[in-house]
């Protein structure tokens, strides 16, 4: 293992996705000369186009071919594209009713929908410690929401209205997480059955997603989002920098993630992404002045304790497997070495 290479991957994931998430919050919440950018399908299409282009360049730099998918694999890519295209829309809608730290904390709970959708779609079961992790995460998110005061009401707004908005935002976020869980389940199945590479999946998923979103904006008779988004960017050119930064950082971050997964394994990647999400919440609170109570800080800690427990358990199991394999190898070598002695003694 090259620690310099691993350090570069960690720095790349942190830099790209911390910038990506902060830019996402800035694009979706800040006013641009009095106007707010609300064209999320357009924003996601730019993100997908950037990721597809960067993924193709990444393959060329590494001198790896972009293999054409089979008909069955293409159908799976299309399904993944539909799921990944629909899911972010619910996440953006939830931001109208919950604040950004709540959404990021919920996003840290992907283990719950991934396990649920794996069981629902493929009937897969899990070891006992995973259910403990799910319980810790669920308890942390529940405590965070129960102790959360809706931002902006200043304590004088309608309590019933704030609770309704929070619950509605949580429902939208739950739909987003379930769709993300289905996406991860299909990806796992593709890696096992079709042996596709992560880079090829990145290119085709994002390419199909951008085509779907572009077609939706062009041919949907009930919206004119494409023309409105272009008009907004023309009237407020400063938003173009944030949109391009959002797309490029997300695309580069995906490259670092796939490279880390390929070179260092899932346990290292989980550790990096968990700490990255924690810093995302802390940076969002610091830069955008979100208020958290002591109870909410405890809830955040409970969620990350559960995710950290999952990463620790994976590492422990991998070490046990490695030790077992080493022990078997030693026994085999010992048998091979003592056999000639045994023969001589005879």
Buried (B, 14 or more C-beta within 10 A) or exposed (E): EEEEEBEBBBEBBBBBBBBBBBBBBBBBEEEBEEEEBBBBBBBBBBBBBBBBBBBBEBBEEEEEEBEEBEEEBEEBBBBBBBBBBBBBBBBBBBBEBBBBBBBBBBBBBBBBBBBBBBEBEEEEEBEEBBEBBBEBBBBBBEBBBEBBBBBEEEEEEEEEEBEEBBEBBBEBBBBBBBBBBBBBBBBBBBEEEBEBBBBBBBBBBBBBBBBBBBEBBEEEEEEEBBEBBEEBBEEBEEBEEBBEBBBBBBBBBBBBBBBBBEBBBEBBBBBBBBBBBBEBBEBBBEEBEBEBEEEBEBBBEBBBBBBBBBBBBBBEEEEEEEEEEEEEEEEEEEEEEEEEEEEEEE
